[in-house]
Amino acid sequence: MFIAVYLFIIIVCIVYFEKCLRRNAKFPELSRRLPFIGHAHLFVGDSVHLWKIAQRISRESLQNGGLVTISFGPKKVYAVTDPEDINTVANLSMEKSYIYGFSRPWLGDGLFTADVLTWRNNRRLLNQAFKHTILDGFVDVFNNQARSLVDELAAEADLEKIYILNKLSLHSLRLVFKTILGVSDQEVTPEKFNSYLETNNILHNIFTKRFQKFWLHSDIVFNRTKLKIEQDYAVAVLHGVNAMVLKNRKEIRRLNLENGTQDYSGEQKPFIDLLIEIAEEKGLSDMEVIHELATFIAAGHDTVPYTLLYTLMCVGSHPPVQQRIYEELQQVLGSDDVTKQNLSSLVYLEATIKETMRLYPIAPVVSRVTDCDVKLKNPISSTYFCYFLINCEILQYHQGPVSLCLHHHPVWGSDVEHFKPERWLDPTTLPENAFAGFSTGKRNCIGKTFAMMSMKTTLAHLLRQYRVTADITRMEAKLDIILKPAFNHWISLEWRDK
């Protein structure tokens, strides 16, 4: 009797799921859908495979007029690749997909994962921490850390191949710890930095595995796996570091207020102190502060080193671009450090970074819940989308010979596949709403100015001292929350003054 009831329930579910999938059959579907599970089987594999699937979705989306549907059981995802439609979705639907909730154990309700109401309130509060007057005070920190990186790479200069990513990651993490947490180099040893990076990579891998295996989307199932145990341990490590730093900073702040002193040694006040002030004024809890710190740290040291690597690889693959950057550095900086006055004059260097981000965006997939009616311009998708359609997936990048999505959309022109920093020098010629290197819409990256300032300073020091050689066409990428290099991401460095 029990087996019969169980089979009846399964049959009812299959019929219901198929009815849900047919409800919007007028929209073009991604190929190779199976009954009941939809396209879930396509996502099973490693992170290199996952990136190839993302490319395939991009390709089919544009081939079908800028939209294609993907099914995960009864759930429907809309992959949108048209710039105007993406801008519409990003500004009208700011609620993030449940997928982002997989990172909530360590990011909590920080800006990355928060619901719209929480995000709107906290974004308004935290904007004051990213004003130019605040960020300008970190330029000396950027310079000091960049010089240290140049010195660390000296031992590997003139080698045929070096894998620089680990050094870039440690550099970015040190920079983030100094500017966000106010931690000195003496307070955190290289071993602890490496441990932090390894723990963060564990969480990335867990997130990716959970996304790919649709049965792990359920908390009930995931909480009974070994991955959950690994995640709890990793989260405890990261939160432990942040909690310890927060406790120490609050004690230092208390003593400074009592004595009427400050401990910045001429450097800008770290973000953590600004967060403590905001928390005291607005009544935020220590855990809310820890979650925001975790979000800032993750965003800072997850995205910056990969963008630096891709930029160095692109520059090393295009000698004329590298020579023009070097000439700009000599003209603007000479042998001096970067300053808040001359940073904005490094126009071609910034154009090179943006062109790299166009071709190799760190966050190639952005997801939103369509929690309101969203009407897209394409005739294929002219029907109103309602909240029950679950998700709208915004795909940014396609790596291949055909221009198929936002950063490779035909609106960029016939040279869309070419690495051409010059396209950024005249803002009037840039296509509207076609760049999402720092996400897009109202819920874009709060730290984009911070990131650009730090990257420009780091690259200015590196490219002034070293000549870079690389071949980015040989690199293979993978999607592990963010776009990461999988193979052949080596470069070589040559001293310019030797």
C-alpha positions in Angstrom: 0.0 0.0 0.0 2.8 2.4 1.0 4.6 1.7 -2.3 1.5 2.4 -4.4 0.9 5.7 -2.6 4.6 6.6 -3.1 4.4 5.9 -6.8 1.2 7.8 -7.1 2.8 10.9 -5.5 5.8 10.6 -7.9 3.5 10.4 -10.9 1.5 13.4 -9.7 4.8 15.4 -9.2 6.0 14.5 -12.7 2.8 15.5 -14.3 2.7 18.8 -12.3 6.4 19.5 -13.1 5.9 18.9 -16.8 2.8 21.1 -16.7 4.9 23.9 -15.1 7.5 23.5 -17.8 4.9 23.6 -20.6 3.2 26.7 -19.1 5.8 28.9 -20.8 6.6 26.7 -23.8 6.3 29.7 -26.1 9.7 30.9 -24.9 12.7 29.1 -26.5 14.2 26.4 -24.3 17.8 25.4 -23.9 18.4 22.2 -25.8 18.6 18.7 -24.2 15.9 19.1 -21.6 14.9 15.8 -19.9 11.5 15.0 -18.3 11.2 15.9 -14.6 14.7 17.2 -14.0 14.8 19.6 -16.9 18.4 20.7 -17.6 19.8 19.9 -14.2 21.9 17.0 -15.6 23.9 19.4 -17.8 25.4 21.1 -14.8 26.9 18.0 -13.3 30.7 18.0 -13.7 33.8 20.0 -12.6 34.1 23.8 -12.7 35.7 23.7 -16.2 32.6 21.9 -17.4 30.4 24.4 -15.7 32.1 27.3 -17.5 31.5 25.5 -20.8 27.8 25.1 -20.0 27.6 28.9 -19.2 29.1 29.6 -22.6 26.6 27.3 -24.3 23.7 29.0 -22.5 25.0 32.4 -23.7 25.3 31.1 -27.3 21.7 29.7 -27.4 20.3 32.7 -25.7 21.5 35.1 -28.4 20.6 32.7 -31.2 17.1 32.8 -29.9 16.8 36.6 -29.8 18.4 37.3 -26.5 16.5 34.9 -24.2 16.4 31.2 -23.5 14.7 29.3 -20.6 16.5 26.7 -18.4 14.6 24.3 -16.2 15.6 22.8 -12.9 12.7 20.5 -12.1 9.7 22.9 -11.9 11.9 26.0 -11.6 12.4 28.2 -14.5 15.5 30.3 -15.2 15.6 32.9 -18.0 19.0 33.5 -19.5 19.1 37.1 -20.9 21.9 38.4 -23.1 20.5 41.6 -24.6 22.0 44.8 -23.1 18.7 46.7 -22.8 16.9 43.8 -21.4 19.6 43.1 -18.8 19.5 46.8 -17.7 15.7 46.5 -17.4 15.9 43.3 -15.3 18.8 44.6 -13.1 17.0 47.8 -12.2 13.5 46.4 -11.7 14.3 43.1 -10.1 16.9 43.6 -7.3 16.1 40.6 -5.2 18.8 38.0 -5.7 18.3 34.3 -6.5 18.1 31.7 -3.7 21.5 30.5 -5.1 23.2 33.4 -3.3 21.8 32.0 -0.1 24.4 29.2 -0.3 27.0 31.7 0.9 24.9 33.1 3.7 26.5 31.0 6.4 29.7 33.0 6.1 28.4 36.3 4.5 25.2 36.5 6.5 23.0 39.4 5.4 25.9 41.4 4.1 25.4 43.5 0.9 26.1 40.5 -1.4 23.4 38.2 0.0 20.9 40.5 1.8 17.3 40.9 0.8 16.4 44.1 -0.9 15.1 45.9 2.2 18.2 45.1 4.2 20.5 45.8 1.2 18.9 49.2 0.6 19.2 50.3 4.3 22.8 49.0 4.7 24.0 50.3 1.3 22.9 53.8 2.3 24.8 53.5 5.6 27.9 52.0 4.1 28.2 54.4 1.1 29.9 56.9 3.4 32.8 54.4 3.9 33.5 54.5 0.2 33.6 58.2 -0.5 36.6 59.5 -2.4 37.8 61.5 0.6 38.1 58.2 2.4 39.5 56.2 -0.4 42.2 58.8 -1.2 43.7 58.2 2.2 44.5 54.6 1.2 46.8 55.5 -1.7 49.9 55.3 0.5 48.9 51.8 1.6 48.3 50.8 -2.1 51.8 52.1 -2.9 53.5 50.4 0.0 51.9 47.0 -0.8 52.6 47.4 -4.5 56.3 48.0 -3.8 56.4 44.9 -1.6 54.9 42.9 -4.4 57.6 44.1 -6.8 60.3 43.1 -4.4 58.7 39.7 -3.8 58.7 39.0 -7.5 62.3 39.9 -7.9 63.5 36.3 -7.3 61.3 35.0 -10.1 62.2 37.7 -12.7 63.8 36.3 -15.8 62.4 32.8 -15.3 60.8 31.2 -18.3 57.4 30.6 -16.6 56.0 31.7 -13.2 52.5 31.2 -11.7 51.9 34.6 -10.1 48.3 34.1 -8.9 49.2 33.0 -5.3 51.4 36.1 -4.8 48.7 38.3 -6.2 46.2 36.7 -3.9 48.4 37.2 -0.8 49.1 40.8 -2.0 45.4 41.5 -2.3 44.6 39.9 1.1 47.3 41.9 2.9 46.0 45.1 1.3 42.4 44.3 2.3 43.5 43.4 5.9 45.3 46.8 6.2 42.6 49.0 4.7 39.5 47.1 5.9 40.6 45.5 9.2 43.5 47.9 10.1 45.7 44.9 10.7 49.5 45.4 10.4 51.8 43.0 8.6 53.3 42.0 11.9 50.0 41.0 13.4 49.2 38.3 10.7 52.0 35.9 9.6 52.3 34.6 6.0 51.1 31.2 7.4 47.9 32.8 8.6 47.3 34.6 5.3 47.8 31.3 3.5 45.4 29.5 5.9 42.8 32.2 5.3 43.1 31.8 1.5 42.9 28.0 1.7 39.8 28.2 3.9 38.2 30.7 1.5 38.9 28.4 -1.4 37.2 25.5 0.4 34.0 27.6 0.7 34.2 28.4 -3.0 34.5 24.7 -3.9 31.6 23.9 -1.6 29.4 26.6 -3.1 30.2 25.4 -6.7 29.5 21.7 -5.8 26.2 22.6 -4.2 25.1 24.7 -7.2 26.0 21.9 -9.7 24.3 19.1 -7.8 20.6 20.2 -7.8 19.7 17.8 -5.0 22.0 19.8 -2.7 20.0 23.0 -3.2 17.7 21.8 -0.5 19.0 22.7 3.0 17.4 19.5 4.3 19.6 17.4 2.1 22.7 19.5 2.2 22.7 19.7 6.0 23.2 15.9 6.1 26.3 15.8 4.0 30.0 16.0 4.7 30.1 19.2 2.7 28.1 20.9 5.5 30.6 19.8 8.1 33.5 21.1 6.0 31.5 24.4 5.5 30.8 24.8 9.2 34.5 24.4 10.0 35.7 26.9 7.3 33.1 29.4 8.3 34.2 29.1 12.0 37.8 29.8 10.9 36.9 32.9 8.9 34.4 34.3 11.4 36.9 33.6 14.2 39.5 35.9 12.5 37.0 38.7 11.9 35.6 38.4 15.4 39.0 38.6 17.0 40.0 41.6 14.9 36.6 43.3 15.7 37.1 42.7 19.4 40.7 44.2 19.3 39.6 47.2 17.2 36.8 48.0 19.6 39.1 47.8 22.6 41.7 50.1 20.8 38.9 52.5 19.9 37.7 52.6 23.5 41.2 53.3 24.8 41.8 56.0 22.1 38.5 57.7 23.0 39.5 57.7 26.7 43.0 59.1 25.9 42.0 61.4 23.1 44.4 59.7 20.7 44.3 57.6 17.5 46.6 54.8 16.2 46.7 55.2 12.5 50.3 56.3 12.3 49.5 58.8 9.5 47.5 56.3 7.5 43.8 56.5 6.8 41.3 55.2 9.3 40.5 51.6 8.4 37.0 50.6 7.2 36.4 48.5 10.4 36.5 51.7 12.5 34.0 53.3 10.3 31.8 50.3 10.5 32.1 50.3 14.3 31.0 54.0 14.3 28.0 53.2 12.1 27.1 50.2 14.2 27.1 52.2 17.4 25.1 55.0 15.8 22.5 52.7 14.1 22.5 49.8 16.5 24.0 47.1 14.4 25.1 43.9 16.2 28.6 42.6 16.2 27.5 39.7 13.9 26.1 42.2 11.4 29.4 44.0 11.4 31.3 40.7 11.0 29.1 39.7 8.0 29.8 43.1 6.3 33.5 42.7 7.0 33.4 39.1 5.5 31.6 40.5 2.4 34.2 43.3 1.9 37.1 40.9 2.5 35.7 38.3 0.1 34.9 40.9 -2.6 38.3 42.5 -2.2 40.6 39.5 -2.2 38.5 37.2 -4.4 38.1 39.5 -7.4 41.2 41.8 -7.5 43.9 39.2 -7.8 42.2 37.5 -10.8 41.6 40.8 -12.5 45.3 41.6 -12.0 46.3 38.3 -13.4 44.1 38.5 -16.5 45.3 42.1 -17.1 49.0 41.1 -16.9 48.3 38.2 -19.2 46.5 40.4 -21.7 49.2 43.0 -21.5 51.9 40.4 -21.9 50.1 39.0 -25.0 49.9 42.4 -26.7 53.3 44.2 -26.7 52.0 47.4 -28.3 49.5 47.9 -25.4 52.3 47.2 -22.9 54.6 49.8 -24.5 51.8 52.4 -24.5 51.1 51.8 -20.8 54.8 52.1 -20.0 55.1 55.4 -21.9 52.1 56.7 -20.0 53.6 55.6 -16.6 56.9 57.4 -17.5 55.0 60.5 -18.5 52.6 60.7 -15.6 54.7 59.2 -12.7 58.3 59.1 -13.8 60.0 57.5 -10.8 57.5 58.8 -8.2 54.7 57.0 -6.4 51.1 57.1 -7.4 49.2 59.9 -5.8 45.5 60.8 -5.5 46.3 63.6 -7.9 48.0 61.6 -10.7 46.0 58.4 -10.3 43.2 59.8 -12.5 45.8 60.6 -15.2 46.6 57.0 -15.8 43.8 56.9 -18.5 45.2 54.2 -20.8 46.1 51.9 -17.9 42.5 52.1 -16.6 41.2 51.5 -20.2 43.3 48.4 -20.3 41.9 47.1 -17.0 38.3 47.7 -18.2 39.0 46.0 -21.6 40.4 43.0 -19.6 37.3 42.9 -17.5 35.1 43.0 -20.6 36.8 39.9 -22.0 37.4 38.2 -18.7 34.7 39.4 -16.2 35.3 38.0 -12.7 31.6 37.5 -12.0 30.3 36.2 -15.4 26.8 35.3 -14.1 24.5 37.5 -12.1 21.1 36.2 -11.0 17.9 38.1 -10.0 14.5 37.0 -8.9 11.7 38.5 -11.1 9.6 39.7 -8.2 7.7 42.2 -10.2 6.4 42.5 -13.8 9.3 42.8 -16.2 8.6 43.5 -19.9 11.5 42.9 -22.2 11.9 44.6 -25.6 12.6 41.6 -27.8 9.4 40.2 -29.5 10.2 36.7 -28.3 9.9 37.9 -24.7 7.2 40.5 -25.0 4.9 38.9 -22.4 5.0 40.2 -18.9 7.1 38.2 -16.5 5.5 37.7 -13.1 7.1 36.9 -9.8 6.2 33.2 -10.0 8.6 32.7 -12.8 11.3 32.4 -10.1 14.6 33.7 -11.6 16.2 35.7 -14.3 19.8 34.9 -15.1 22.0 37.6 -16.5 24.8 36.1 -18.4 27.7 38.5 -19.2 30.4 36.6 -21.1 30.9 34.0 -23.9 34.4 32.8 -24.7 34.6 31.6 -28.2 34.6 32.6 -31.9 31.1 34.0 -32.0 29.9 37.2 -30.3 27.0 36.1 -28.2 26.4 37.9 -24.9 26.7 41.2 -23.0 30.5 41.8 -23.1 30.7 40.2 -26.6 27.4 41.5 -27.9 27.5 42.9 -31.5 26.8 46.4 -30.1 30.5 46.5 -29.3 31.2 46.6 -33.0 33.0 44.4 -35.6 36.1 44.2 -33.4 34.3 42.9 -30.4 36.5 39.8 -30.2 39.7 41.9 -30.2 41.6 43.2 -27.1 41.4 46.9 -27.8 41.8 49.2 -24.8 41.5 52.2 -27.1 37.7 51.7 -27.3 37.5 53.1 -23.7 39.3 56.3 -24.4 36.2 58.0 -25.9 33.2 57.5 -23.6 30.8 58.8 -26.3 31.5 55.8 -28.5 30.9 53.1 -25.8 27.6 51.1 -26.2 25.1 51.9 -23.5 24.4 49.3 -20.7 26.8 46.8 -22.3 29.4 46.7 -19.6 28.9 44.9 -16.2 32.4 44.4 -15.0 31.3 45.6 -11.6 27.8 44.1 -12.0 25.0 46.4 -13.3 21.9 48.3 -12.2 21.3 49.8 -8.8 22.7 46.8 -7.0 26.2 47.1 -8.4 29.5 46.8 -6.6 29.9 49.3 -3.8 33.7 48.8 -3.8 34.3 49.4 -7.6 36.3 52.7 -7.0 38.4 51.1 -4.3 39.1 48.1 -6.5 40.1 50.3 -9.5 42.3 52.5 -7.4 44.2 49.5 -5.9 44.5 47.7 -9.2 45.8 50.8 -11.1 48.4 51.4 -8.3 49.6 47.8 -8.3 49.9 47.5 -12.1 51.6 50.9 -12.3 54.4 49.6 -10.0 54.6 46.2 -11.7 54.6 47.4 -15.3 57.1 50.2 -14.6 59.6 47.7 -13.3 58.9 44.6 -15.3 58.3 43.7 -18.9 55.6 41.0 -19.0 55.3 38.1 -21.5 52.3 35.8 -21.7 49.9 34.0 -24.1 46.4 34.3 -22.8 45.0 32.4 -25.8 46.3 29.2 -24.2 44.5 29.8 -20.9 41.5 27.7 -20.0 39.0 29.1 -17.5 36.7 27.5 -14.9 33.6 28.8 -13.1 34.1 28.5 -9.4 31.7 31.1 -8.1 33.9 33.5 -10.0 35.8 33.1 -13.3 39.2 31.6 -12.5 42.0 30.3 -14.6 42.2 26.5 -14.8 45.3 25.9 -16.9 48.1 27.7 -18.7 47.9 30.9 -16.8 51.6 31.5 -16.5 53.6 34.6 -17.3 57.2 35.6 -17.4 58.8 38.8 -16.1 61.9 40.7 -17.2 63.5 43.6 -15.4 63.3 46.8 -17.4 66.5 48.3 -16.0 68.7 45.3 -16.3 
